[in-house]
């Protein structure tokens, strides 16, 4: 039998003062940690459902790596795009993946438990909700495959946190991070630009929903890579002039994209170091799409000052990227990106307030946060002199 819970303590052992709300929270967590209390909660009909949900959430948290590896294996055998073409039996999937039937059944059963696929009445496998989304968006599959590199870098997270890991695969992949970019080759630029372009769709959607990009006549996208964002701008506004600024090694990929899109005459491509080289003046909208987060504060401040110098009084700067905060899963995204940037050895996931402070230091006077529908993918800040 569980006795009467103890009165919430007024102070923790180290003597630091706590608010009443914090003391109540501390008492509650001690109560939940008590095995006898948890067993009693499990016997109560309504609280039993809450206890089961929390148990599942904790189980998912502690086994998440295995779940991620199941998704990774499915992407590696191209399972989702295969099922998007039609149902497949276990034997057909096994043959295509080079697995025996037992191994294939193990993988498929695990994938079904994760709502990636489901088994129809005739026994063939079909896409479920999550699998259908991955099949439809190449960028998600690319990021899942890319995570194999990140997982290797995170094999010893404490060593990474202590700064004991001198070389990481993630930092090598993003070869421009923390450097001037002068030594980035076209091959390196092609690899990371392709991944960025494939994974940009969700961010682009958030930007267009949050801000009227198409009202601007000249759009300068800094760090625009192969041009995925500017291509979207051009499709929404065929009269807009599109200026892309990035490292010279990125230019060939951007030219190819706009030539295929029939936009070659609409685009100007500028090459240089956006931290130190003068930026093209005259754009009424300058965009930084998932660029600021890649760099540390000193380099971000240099970039923002350089942008400020290129703006007129009527120009606007738009920053779009994942930001930390309480709304819409942004905090979960920040937890992920914080460790990603740790492995990348450059950048951080900032809050809107932190970005606003950097913008003010760079000379921007008006700073507005625009609400996005899915902050887990991106938030938007617009600033002007």
C-alpha positions as CSV (number, residue, x, y, z in Angstrom):
1,X,0.0,0.0,0.0
2,X,1.3,3.5,-0.9
3,X,1.6,5.9,2.0
4,X,0.7,9.6,1.9
5,X,3.1,11.4,-0.4
6,X,5.7,13.6,1.3
7,X,5.2,17.4,1.4
8,X,7.1,19.0,-1.5
9,X,10.5,20.1,-0.3
10,X,11.2,23.8,-0.1
11,X,14.8,23.5,-1.2
12,X,16.9,21.0,-3.1
13,X,20.0,19.5,-1.4
14,X,22.4,22.0,-3.0
15,X,20.6,24.9,-1.4
16,X,19.5,26.7,-4.6
17,X,16.2,28.5,-4.2
18,X,13.3,27.1,-6.2
19,X,9.9,28.6,-7.1
20,X,6.8,26.9,-5.8
21,X,6.1,25.6,-9.3
22,X,9.6,24.1,-9.5
23,X,9.2,22.5,-6.0
24,X,5.8,21.0,-7.1
25,X,7.4,19.7,-10.3
26,X,10.3,18.1,-8.3
27,X,7.8,16.5,-5.9
28,X,5.8,15.1,-8.8
29,X,8.8,13.6,-10.6
30,X,9.9,11.9,-7.3
31,X,6.4,10.5,-7.0
32,X,6.4,9.2,-10.6
33,X,9.8,7.6,-10.0
34,X,8.4,5.5,-7.2
35,X,7.7,1.9,-8.5
36,X,4.9,1.4,-6.0
37,X,3.2,4.6,-7.2
38,X,3.5,3.6,-10.8
39,X,2.0,0.1,-10.1
40,X,-0.9,1.7,-8.3
41,X,-1.5,4.1,-11.2
42,X,-1.5,1.1,-13.6
43,X,-4.5,-0.3,-11.8
44,X,-6.7,2.7,-12.2
45,X,-8.7,2.7,-15.5
46,X,-8.2,6.3,-16.6
47,X,-4.7,6.7,-15.3
48,X,-3.8,3.3,-16.8
49,X,-4.1,4.7,-20.3
50,X,-1.8,7.6,-19.4
51,X,0.7,5.2,-17.8
52,X,0.7,3.0,-20.8
53,X,1.2,5.9,-23.2
54,X,4.1,7.3,-21.1
55,X,5.7,3.8,-21.0
56,X,5.5,3.5,-24.8
57,X,7.0,7.0,-25.1
58,X,9.9,6.1,-22.8
59,X,10.4,2.8,-24.6
60,X,10.6,4.7,-28.0
61,X,13.0,7.1,-26.5
62,X,15.4,4.4,-25.3
63,X,15.1,2.2,-28.4
64,X,15.0,5.0,-31.0
65,X,18.4,4.0,-32.5
66,X,17.0,0.6,-33.4
67,X,13.9,2.1,-34.9
68,X,16.0,4.5,-37.0
69,X,18.1,1.6,-38.3
70,X,14.9,-0.2,-39.4
71,X,13.9,2.9,-41.4
72,X,17.5,3.1,-42.8
73,X,17.5,-0.5,-43.9
74,X,14.1,0.0,-45.6
75,X,15.5,3.0,-47.5
76,X,18.6,1.1,-48.4
77,X,16.6,-1.6,-50.2
78,X,14.4,1.1,-51.7
79,X,11.3,-0.5,-50.1
80,X,9.1,2.5,-50.0
81,X,9.5,3.6,-53.6
82,X,9.1,-0.1,-54.6
83,X,5.8,-0.4,-52.7
84,X,4.6,2.9,-54.2
85,X,4.5,1.0,-57.5
86,X,2.3,-1.7,-56.1
87,X,2.0,-4.4,-53.4
88,X,4.9,-6.9,-52.9
89,X,5.1,-10.2,-51.2
90,X,7.7,-11.0,-48.6
91,X,9.4,-13.4,-51.1
92,X,9.5,-10.7,-53.8
93,X,11.0,-8.1,-51.3
94,X,13.5,-10.6,-50.0
95,X,14.7,-11.5,-53.5
96,X,15.2,-7.9,-54.5
97,X,17.0,-7.0,-51.2
98,X,19.3,-10.1,-51.2
99,X,17.7,-11.3,-47.9
100,X,16.4,-14.7,-47.0
101,X,12.7,-14.9,-46.2
102,X,13.3,-15.0,-42.4
103,X,15.4,-11.9,-42.4
104,X,13.0,-10.1,-44.7
105,X,10.1,-11.0,-42.5
106,X,11.9,-9.6,-39.4
107,X,12.6,-6.3,-41.2
108,X,9.1,-6.0,-42.6
109,X,7.3,-6.9,-39.4
110,X,9.4,-4.2,-37.6
111,X,8.6,-1.7,-40.3
112,X,4.9,-2.4,-39.9
113,X,5.1,-1.8,-36.2
114,X,6.6,1.6,-36.9
115,X,3.7,2.5,-39.3
116,X,6.0,2.5,-42.3
117,X,4.2,-0.4,-44.1
118,X,1.2,-2.7,-43.5
119,X,0.3,-6.2,-44.6
120,X,-2.9,-6.5,-46.7
121,X,-5.4,-9.3,-46.3
122,X,-3.8,-11.3,-49.2
123,X,-0.5,-11.2,-47.4
124,X,1.2,-8.7,-49.7
125,X,2.9,-5.6,-48.2
126,X,1.5,-2.0,-48.8
127,X,2.7,1.4,-47.8
128,X,1.4,2.9,-44.5
129,X,1.4,6.6,-43.6
130,X,5.0,7.2,-42.8
131,X,6.3,5.0,-45.7
132,X,4.1,6.9,-48.1
133,X,5.5,10.2,-47.1
134,X,9.1,8.9,-47.4
135,X,8.3,7.4,-50.8
136,X,7.0,10.7,-52.1
137,X,9.8,12.9,-50.9
138,X,13.4,12.1,-52.1
139,X,14.8,14.6,-49.6
140,X,13.6,12.6,-46.6
141,X,15.2,9.4,-47.9
142,X,18.4,11.2,-48.6
143,X,18.6,12.5,-45.1
144,X,17.9,9.1,-43.7
145,X,20.8,7.7,-45.7
146,X,23.0,10.7,-44.7
147,X,22.4,9.9,-41.0
148,X,24.6,6.8,-41.2
149,X,27.5,9.3,-41.2
150,X,26.1,11.2,-38.3
151,X,25.6,8.1,-36.3
152,X,29.2,7.1,-36.6
153,X,30.2,10.6,-35.4
154,X,27.8,10.2,-32.4
155,X,29.1,6.8,-31.4
156,X,30.8,8.5,-28.4
157,X,28.7,11.6,-27.7
158,X,30.6,12.6,-24.6
159,X,33.9,12.6,-26.5
160,X,32.2,14.9,-29.0
161,X,30.8,17.2,-26.2
162,X,34.2,17.4,-24.6
163,X,35.9,18.3,-27.8
164,X,38.0,15.1,-27.9
165,X,36.9,14.1,-31.4
166,X,39.2,16.1,-33.7
167,X,37.9,14.8,-37.1
168,X,34.3,13.9,-38.0
169,X,32.7,12.7,-41.2
170,X,30.0,15.3,-40.9
171,X,32.4,18.2,-40.8
172,X,34.3,16.7,-43.8
173,X,31.0,16.4,-45.8
174,X,30.1,20.0,-45.2
175,X,33.5,21.1,-46.4
176,X,32.6,24.9,-46.4
177,X,31.7,24.9,-42.7
178,X,34.2,26.9,-40.5
179,X,36.4,27.8,-43.5
180,X,36.5,30.5,-46.2
181,X,35.4,28.0,-48.8
182,X,38.3,28.7,-51.1
183,X,39.4,25.0,-51.1
184,X,35.9,23.5,-51.7
185,X,36.0,21.4,-54.9
186,X,33.2,21.1,-57.4
187,X,32.8,17.4,-56.3
188,X,32.4,18.4,-52.7
189,X,30.0,21.2,-53.5
190,X,28.0,18.8,-55.7
191,X,27.5,16.3,-52.9
192,X,26.3,18.7,-50.2
193,X,24.3,20.9,-52.6
194,X,22.4,17.9,-53.9
195,X,21.5,16.9,-50.4
196,X,20.5,20.4,-49.5
197,X,18.3,20.8,-52.6
198,X,16.5,17.5,-52.0
199,X,15.8,18.2,-48.4
200,X,14.6,21.8,-48.9
201,X,11.0,21.3,-50.0
202,X,9.5,21.5,-46.6
203,X,11.4,24.7,-45.8
204,X,10.3,26.3,-49.0
205,X,6.7,25.5,-48.3
206,X,7.0,27.2,-44.9
207,X,8.5,30.3,-46.3
208,X,5.9,30.8,-49.0
209,X,3.1,30.2,-46.5
210,X,4.6,32.7,-44.0
211,X,5.7,35.6,-46.2
212,X,4.7,37.1,-49.6
213,X,8.0,36.4,-51.4
214,X,6.4,36.9,-54.8
215,X,5.7,40.6,-54.2
216,X,9.4,41.2,-54.6
217,X,11.0,42.0,-58.0
218,X,14.6,41.2,-57.4
219,X,15.5,38.3,-55.0
220,X,19.1,37.6,-54.0
221,X,19.5,34.2,-52.4
222,X,22.8,34.0,-50.4
223,X,24.3,30.5,-50.1
224,X,21.6,29.4,-52.6
225,X,23.5,26.2,-53.6
226,X,22.1,24.6,-56.7
227,X,19.1,27.1,-56.8
228,X,16.2,25.1,-55.4
229,X,14.7,28.0,-53.5
230,X,15.2,30.5,-56.4
231,X,13.6,28.1,-58.8
232,X,10.5,27.9,-56.6
233,X,10.5,31.8,-56.5
234,X,10.7,31.9,-60.3
235,X,7.9,29.4,-60.8
236,X,5.6,31.6,-58.5
237,X,6.7,34.8,-60.1
238,X,8.1,34.5,-63.7
239,X,8.8,38.2,-63.9
240,X,11.2,38.3,-60.9
241,X,14.9,38.7,-61.3
242,X,16.7,35.9,-59.5
243,X,20.2,36.4,-58.2
244,X,22.1,33.5,-56.6
245,X,25.3,34.0,-54.5
246,X,27.5,31.1,-53.4
247,X,31.0,29.7,-53.7
248,X,32.3,29.5,-57.3
249,X,32.4,25.7,-57.0
250,X,28.6,25.6,-56.7
251,X,28.0,27.7,-59.9
252,X,28.0,24.8,-62.4
253,X,25.2,22.9,-60.6
254,X,23.1,26.0,-60.4
255,X,23.5,26.8,-64.1
256,X,22.4,23.3,-65.0
257,X,19.3,23.5,-62.8
258,X,18.1,26.8,-64.3
259,X,18.9,25.7,-67.8
260,X,16.7,22.6,-67.3
261,X,14.0,24.8,-65.8
262,X,14.0,27.2,-68.7
263,X,15.0,30.1,-66.4
264,X,18.5,30.8,-67.6
265,X,17.6,34.3,-68.8
266,X,15.9,35.1,-65.5
267,X,19.0,34.2,-63.3
268,X,22.3,35.8,-62.4
269,X,24.8,33.7,-60.6
270,X,27.5,35.4,-58.5
271,X,30.5,33.6,-57.0
272,X,32.4,34.6,-53.9
273,X,32.8,34.5,-50.1
274,X,29.7,36.0,-48.6
275,X,31.5,36.7,-45.3
276,X,34.0,39.1,-46.8
277,X,33.3,39.9,-50.5
278,X,30.9,42.7,-51.4
279,X,27.4,41.4,-52.1
280,X,25.4,42.5,-55.2
281,X,23.4,45.6,-54.3
282,X,19.9,46.4,-55.6
283,X,17.8,43.4,-54.5
284,X,14.6,44.2,-52.7
285,X,14.6,40.8,-50.9
286,X,17.7,39.0,-49.7
287,X,17.2,35.5,-48.4
288,X,19.3,33.2,-46.1
289,X,17.6,29.8,-46.3
290,X,19.2,27.4,-43.8
291,X,22.5,29.3,-43.9
292,X,22.8,31.2,-40.6
293,X,22.5,28.0,-38.5
294,X,25.6,26.5,-40.2
295,X,27.9,29.1,-38.7
296,X,29.2,30.3,-35.3
297,X,28.2,33.7,-33.9
298,X,31.2,35.7,-35.1
299,X,30.9,34.5,-38.7
300,X,27.1,35.1,-38.6
301,X,27.6,38.6,-37.4
302,X,30.1,39.2,-40.2
303,X,27.6,37.8,-42.8
304,X,24.7,39.9,-41.5
305,X,26.9,43.1,-41.5
306,X,27.8,42.3,-45.1
307,X,24.2,41.8,-46.0
308,X,23.2,45.1,-44.3
309,X,25.8,47.0,-46.4
310,X,24.1,45.7,-49.6
311,X,20.6,46.7,-48.6
312,X,18.7,49.9,-49.3
313,X,16.1,51.3,-47.0
314,X,13.3,49.5,-48.7
315,X,15.0,46.1,-48.9
316,X,14.2,43.2,-46.7
317,X,16.3,40.3,-45.3
318,X,14.5,37.0,-44.8
319,X,16.0,34.2,-42.6
320,X,14.4,30.8,-42.7
321,X,15.7,27.8,-40.8
322,X,14.9,25.6,-37.8
323,X,14.9,27.7,-34.6
324,X,14.6,26.7,-31.0
325,X,11.4,27.5,-29.2
326,X,8.3,26.0,-27.6
327,X,5.9,25.9,-30.5
328,X,5.1,23.2,-33.0
329,X,7.9,20.7,-32.1
330,X,10.6,23.4,-32.6
331,X,12.3,22.2,-29.4
332,X,12.6,18.7,-30.7
333,X,14.1,20.0,-33.9
334,X,16.6,22.1,-31.9
335,X,17.6,19.0,-29.9
336,X,18.4,17.2,-33.1
337,X,20.2,20.1,-34.8
338,X,22.2,20.9,-31.7
339,X,24.0,17.6,-31.9
340,X,24.1,17.7,-35.7
341,X,26.0,21.0,-35.6
342,X,28.2,19.6,-32.8
343,X,29.3,16.8,-35.2
344,X,29.6,19.4,-38.0
345,X,31.9,21.4,-35.7
346,X,30.2,24.6,-36.8
347,X,26.9,26.4,-36.2
348,X,24.1,26.2,-33.7
349,X,20.3,26.1,-33.6
350,X,19.3,29.6,-32.3
351,X,16.1,31.0,-30.9
352,X,14.3,33.9,-32.6
353,X,15.5,36.1,-29.8
354,X,19.2,35.1,-30.3
355,X,18.9,35.8,-34.0
356,X,17.2,39.1,-33.4
357,X,20.1,40.2,-31.1
358,X,22.6,39.3,-33.9
359,X,20.5,41.3,-36.4
360,X,20.4,44.3,-34.2
361,X,24.2,44.1,-33.7
362,X,24.5,44.1,-37.5
363,X,22.5,47.3,-37.9
364,X,19.0,46.1,-38.6
365,X,16.3,48.2,-36.9
366,X,13.0,46.4,-37.6
367,X,12.8,42.7,-37.0
368,X,9.7,40.6,-37.3
369,X,9.0,36.9,-36.7
370,X,6.5,35.4,-39.1
371,X,4.6,32.4,-37.9
372,X,5.0,29.2,-39.9
373,X,2.6,26.2,-40.0
374,X,5.2,23.7,-39.1
375,X,8.0,25.2,-37.0
376,X,9.7,21.8,-36.7
377,X,10.9,22.4,-40.3
378,X,11.5,26.2,-40.3
379,X,10.7,29.5,-38.7
380,X,10.9,32.8,-40.5
381,X,12.4,36.2,-39.5
382,X,12.2,39.3,-41.7
383,X,14.4,42.3,-41.0
384,X,15.1,45.6,-42.6
385,X,17.4,48.7,-41.9
